[in-house]
Amino acid sequence: MNRRRKSGKARRAPGASNTGASPIAASVARIVQMTSDAECSVADLGEVIAIDPVFGLRVLSLANSSAFSLRRRMSDVRQAVSVLGLRSVRNLALGLLVSDMAPQTDHGEKLLEQSIRRGTACRLIGEHLGVKELDEYFTAGLLLDVGLLTLARTDASLAAELSAMTSASRAVREKARGLAPHAEVSATMARECSLPEATIAAIEAHHDPEAGESPLEQAAWLAERVAALFDSALVGRDHQILIESAASIGITAEALDDVLERTPVDVAETASGFQRTLPPQQTIDALAENAYDQLVELNREYETIVHELEQALAVKSRLEADLRLANQRLEGLASTDELTGLPNRRALQESLDYQLTVTERSGRPLSLVMIDVDHFKSFNDTMGHAAGDAVLRVLGALLADLVRGGDLPARYGGEEFTVMLPDTDRDGAVVAAERIRCRLEETRVTEDVPRPCQVTASFGVATTTGGESSESLFQRADAALYDAKREGRNRVCVAAEKTADAEAEVSAA
């Protein structure tokens, strides 16, 4: 009895675009969806495949190939699906998808050849390991390099170039190009197709230094090395390494020879099942005779990789230098006042905190001068903000010119400035402040103002020899500054000495 088919959208097959999948991809998506449904029957699946005669013929062609090893040749799609079963039909559909992903170009044929070779080798190795579900092994091997087929959709030349490289060289090249490792891409596709975790694990680990524990992981791992031997420039040496690799998973040298002998024949037959024509398949012995040409290609490959790595290192070095410069600029922006070019309040606070610790240890005096431009608001109100900015720039330049090398002038905020004077007692700070005050009084602001103008400022001086916080020192200097304002401006006033009570009040505040 036929079950009612569930309606719904077919799953988008991996590799199919969002804007119109190929007919094969759409059919594969439908099959993958149906075989993932516990209620799907073989009869349902046969009906769906039979609806599309072209796809059905391709299913029959591949089902009758060596990849699925049916005991008798099938001529009816429904019969083939019934004999194969749901899992094998899903694997068959994925095989057709892989074939469909390979472009109809020389590069595409090479990629497809290598995928079929890995699938064939994995199936033959599974046969020698004594497993029964050989189509699962063929599918796992076929998907090992499907990440490169995905890449071929956007850059067929690069994908073919990568496929021709040794495993180690390919990994380096992928990293140098910023590409995701093809094993990860292949495993992702297998996961999207709801393949068993054992198959996904085998795909992910096929480039690992050692084989995994499960028979499928071991077969896929060795299949990668068998397929690589057919592209090797050092067939004799790599054959011996392959024998040792095979022995590590229990495959004898005789069994390996059987795999190597049957692989070219089965690859050609399976390609025919995919309805694709590949170049004549060469045996290992024939490849060994062409070793010289392959050695030349291998040397070119290494030269290309070295060149690309040198370029990548040069880019990395340049980016690091740019990053250091950018960080320096950011650091400067974070600690510099944009208008005057002086250190800003943040930079002042950091330096003052440090100097206070030095003063605490040494007992040497530290003075802080607070400066406020007199009648600054009138500059903005009568001549505009541009004139106010010009006044601030003039005062900033004057401070930078008059202080000593170890002193730190800063813009505190608005029209307020400060000068930190390490190793300077009260009298020395007053002298420094008077020098600045007199020079400012003699200066005329002429740029960015409608008419030349005179500028004066009021000054407050506070001195400490340790045991005082930065907040307390600021408050005392600020109090002295306002004394200067109250006493008529354009003068220097000195803060009262710090007392324990005053410091306690600051701490409480």
ChimeraX attribute file (.defattr): number of C-alpha atoms within 10 A of each C-alpha:
attribute: neighborCount
match mode: 1-to-1
recipient: residues
	/A:1	5
	/A:2	9
	/A:3	10
	/A:4	9
	/A:5	13
	/A:6	10
	/A:7	6
	/A:8	7
	/A:9	9
	/A:10	15
	/A:11	18
	/A:12	21
	/A:13	25
	/A:14	22
	/A:15	20
	/A:16	19
	/A:17	11
	/A:18	8
	/A:19	6
	/A:20	10
	/A:21	16
	/A:22	16
	/A:23	15
	/A:24	22
	/A:25	25
	/A:26	18
	/A:27	23
	/A:28	29
	/A:29	24
	/A:30	22
	/A:31	25
	/A:32	26
	/A:33	20
	/A:34	23
	/A:35	20
	/A:36	16
	/A:37	11
	/A:38	7
	/A:39	12
	/A:40	18
	/A:41	18
	/A:42	20
	/A:43	17
	/A:44	17
	/A:45	23
	/A:46	21
	/A:47	13
	/A:48	16
	/A:49	21
	/A:50	17
	/A:51	10
	/A:52	12
	/A:53	11
	/A:54	12
	/A:55	19
	/A:56	17
	/A:57	17
	/A:58	19
	/A:59	23
	/A:60	22
	/A:61	19
	/A:62	23
	/A:63	27
	/A:64	21
	/A:65	20
	/A:66	20
	/A:67	26
	/A:68	21
	/A:69	13
	/A:70	14
	/A:71	8
	/A:72	8
	/A:73	13
	/A:74	16
	/A:75	12
	/A:76	14
	/A:77	23
	/A:78	21
	/A:79	14
	/A:80	20
	/A:81	25
	/A:82	16
	/A:83	16
	/A:84	19
	/A:85	16
	/A:86	22
	/A:87	18
	/A:88	20
	/A:89	26
	/A:90	27
	/A:91	24
	/A:92	25
	/A:93	26
	/A:94	25
	/A:95	25
	/A:96	22
	/A:97	25
	/A:98	24
	/A:99	26
	/A:100	20
	/A:101	23
	/A:102	25
	/A:103	17
	/A:104	13
	/A:105	10
	/A:106	15
	/A:107	19
	/A:108	21
	/A:109	20
	/A:110	19
	/A:111	28
	/A:112	27
	/A:113	25
	/A:114	24
	/A:115	30
	/A:116	31
	/A:117	28
	/A:118	33
	/A:119	33
	/A:120	32
	/A:121	32
	/A:122	33
	/A:123	33
	/A:124	26
	/A:125	30
	/A:126	25
	/A:127	17
	/A:128	16
	/A:129	17
	/A:130	11
	/A:131	14
	/A:132	11
	/A:133	14
	/A:134	22
	/A:135	25
	/A:136	25
	/A:137	31
	/A:138	29
	/A:139	29
	/A:140	33
	/A:141	33
	/A:142	31
	/A:143	28
	/A:144	32
	/A:145	26
	/A:146	29
	/A:147	21
	/A:148	27
	/A:149	28
	/A:150	22
	/A:151	19
	/A:152	20
	/A:153	16
	/A:154	10
	/A:155	12
	/A:156	21
	/A:157	15
	/A:158	15
	/A:159	23
	/A:160	20
	/A:161	15
	/A:162	20
	/A:163	21
	/A:164	20
	/A:165	19
	/A:166	18
	/A:167	15
	/A:168	9
	/A:169	16
	/A:170	19
	/A:171	18
	/A:172	16
	/A:173	22
	/A:174	16
	/A:175	14
	/A:176	16
	/A:177	11
	/A:178	9
	/A:179	12
	/A:180	13
	/A:181	17
	/A:182	24
	/A:183	23
	/A:184	16
	/A:185	22
	/A:186	25
	/A:187	26
	/A:188	17
	/A:189	20
	/A:190	25
	/A:191	16
	/A:192	14
	/A:193	20
	/A:194	15
	/A:195	20
	/A:196	11
	/A:197	12
	/A:198	14
	/A:199	23
	/A:200	24
	/A:201	19
	/A:202	27
	/A:203	29
	/A:204	23
	/A:205	20
	/A:206	23
	/A:207	19
	/A:208	9
	/A:209	8
	/A:210	14
	/A:211	22
	/A:212	18
	/A:213	10
	/A:214	12
	/A:215	19
	/A:216	28
	/A:217	25
	/A:218	25
	/A:219	33
	/A:220	35
	/A:221	29
	/A:222	28
	/A:223	30
	/A:224	23
	/A:225	24
	/A:226	26
	/A:227	22
	/A:228	22
	/A:229	22
	/A:230	25
	/A:231	18
	/A:232	23
	/A:233	23
	/A:234	18
	/A:235	22
	/A:236	16
	/A:237	11
	/A:238	17
	/A:239	18
	/A:240	12
	/A:241	14
	/A:242	20
	/A:243	18
	/A:244	15
	/A:245	20
	/A:246	24
	/A:247	14
	/A:248	14
	/A:249	18
	/A:250	13
	/A:251	19
	/A:252	16
	/A:253	15
	/A:254	10
	/A:255	19
	/A:256	22
	/A:257	13
	/A:258	14
	/A:259	22
	/A:260	20
	/A:261	15
	/A:262	15
	/A:263	27
	/A:264	19
	/A:265	16
	/A:266	21
	/A:267	26
	/A:268	22
	/A:269	20
	/A:270	25
	/A:271	22
	/A:272	16
	/A:273	22
	/A:274	23
	/A:275	14
	/A:276	17
	/A:277	15
	/A:278	16
	/A:279	10
	/A:280	10
	/A:281	16
	/A:282	14
	/A:283	15
	/A:284	19
	/A:285	12
	/A:286	11
	/A:287	21
	/A:288	17
	/A:289	11
	/A:290	13
	/A:291	17
	/A:292	13
	/A:293	11
	/A:294	18
	/A:295	14
	/A:296	11
	/A:297	15
	/A:298	19
	/A:299	12
	/A:300	12
	/A:301	20
	/A:302	14
	/A:303	12
	/A:304	13
	/A:305	17
	/A:306	14
	/A:307	12
	/A:308	16
	/A:309	17
	/A:310	13
	/A:311	13
	/A:312	15
	/A:313	13
	/A:314	12
	/A:315	12
	/A:316	12
	/A:317	12
	/A:318	12
	/A:319	12
	/A:320	12
	/A:321	12
	/A:322	12
	/A:323	12
	/A:324	12
	/A:325	12
	/A:326	12
	/A:327	12
	/A:328	12
	/A:329	12
	/A:330	12
	/A:331	11
	/A:332	15
	/A:333	14
	/A:334	14
	/A:335	19
	/A:336	20
	/A:337	20
	/A:338	13
	/A:339	12
	/A:340	20
	/A:341	17
	/A:342	23
	/A:343	22
	/A:344	22
	/A:345	18
	/A:346	16
	/A:347	19
	/A:348	22
	/A:349	15
	/A:350	11
	/A:351	13
	/A:352	21
	/A:353	14
	/A:354	11
	/A:355	20
	/A:356	24
	/A:357	15
	/A:358	17
	/A:359	20
	/A:360	16
	/A:361	12
	/A:362	12
	/A:363	15
	/A:364	16
	/A:365	20
	/A:366	25
	/A:367	24
	/A:368	30
	/A:369	28
	/A:370	28
	/A:371	27
	/A:372	25
	/A:373	20
	/A:374	17
	/A:375	13
	/A:376	17
	/A:377	14
	/A:378	11
	/A:379	20
	/A:380	15
	/A:381	11
	/A:382	11
	/A:383	15
	/A:384	15
	/A:385	15
	/A:386	15
	/A:387	22
	/A:388	20
	/A:389	18
	/A:390	19
	/A:391	27
	/A:392	23
	/A:393	17
	/A:394	18
	/A:395	25
	/A:396	21
	/A:397	14
	/A:398	16
	/A:399	22
	/A:400	18
	/A:401	12
	/A:402	15
	/A:403	18
	/A:404	13
	/A:405	8
	/A:406	10
	/A:407	17
	/A:408	21
	/A:409	26
	/A:410	28
	/A:411	29
	/A:412	22
	/A:413	12
	/A:414	11
	/A:415	19
	/A:416	16
	/A:417	23
	/A:418	26
	/A:419	24
	/A:420	22
	/A:421	24
	/A:422	22
	/A:423	18
	/A:424	20
	/A:425	18
	/A:426	18
	/A:427	13
	/A:428	14
	/A:429	25
	/A:430	21
	/A:431	12
	/A:432	19
	/A:433	25
	/A:434	16
	/A:435	13
	/A:436	20
	/A:437	20
	/A:438	14
	/A:439	14
	/A:440	20
	/A:441	13
	/A:442	10
	/A:443	16
	/A:444	14
	/A:445	19
	/A:446	15
	/A:447	14
	/A:448	16
	/A:449	18
	/A:450	12
	/A:451	11
	/A:452	12
	/A:453	14
	/A:454	12
	/A:455	22
	/A:456	21
	/A:457	25
	/A:458	26
	/A:459	31
	/A:460	29
	/A:461	30
	/A:462	29
	/A:463	27
	/A:464	24
	/A:465	20
	/A:466	18
	/A:467	15
	/A:468	19
	/A:469	16
	/A:470	16
	/A:471	14
	/A:472	19
	/A:473	25
	/A:474	18
	/A:475	16
	/A:476	23
	/A:477	26
	/A:478	23
	/A:479	20
	/A:480	24
	/A:481	28
	/A:482	18
	/A:483	20
	/A:484	21
	/A:485	20
	/A:486	10
	/A:487	13
	/A:488	10
	/A:489	20
	/A:490	21
	/A:491	19
	/A:492	24
	/A:493	24
	/A:494	23
	/A:495	19
	/A:496	13
	/A:497	10
	/A:498	17
	/A:499	10
	/A:500	10
	/A:501	9
	/A:502	14
	/A:503	17
	/A:504	11
	/A:505	11
	/A:506	15
	/A:507	11
	/A:508	7
	/A:509	7
